[in-house]
Amino acid sequence: MPMDETLPGFVPLVWPGFCTLIGPLWSRPVGDGPDVVIGLRIEPRHANSGGYAHGGLISTLADIALTHAILRRCGPEFLIVTVQHEHRFHRQRQARRLGRGRGAG
């Protein structure tokens, strides 16, 4: 999905480095606090052999959402490094659907 095709309520999330390889990414704040929703249009390139979003992609979105929420709470000068996080997948997300991850700070 090109950046000029906005998702309702979302704004483009431009983050250099690795994130440019999976995007475009979108963000939407949740209320006035640090919580944020990260959006990504799931494309065929994001799919595993079964046609669903790859688990590594979902883990990456969760990591980005968490990092973004921490930055909203602590500011850009705060150093964030993911040491460990765990994921449990409850359902599949088919290609051409919107994937979302919520970060709570």
HELIX and SHEET records of a PDB file:
HELIX    1   1 CYS A   19  ILE A   22  1                                   4    
HELIX    2   2 PRO A   44  HIS A   46  5                                   3    
HELIX    3   3 GLY A   55  CYS A   74  1                                  20    
SHEET    1   A 4 VAL A  11  LEU A  13  0                                        
SHEET    2   A 4 LEU A  25  PRO A  29 -1                                        
SHEET    3   A 4 VAL A  36  ARG A  41 -1                                        
SHEET    4   A 4 LEU A  98  GLY A 103 -1                                        
END                                                                             
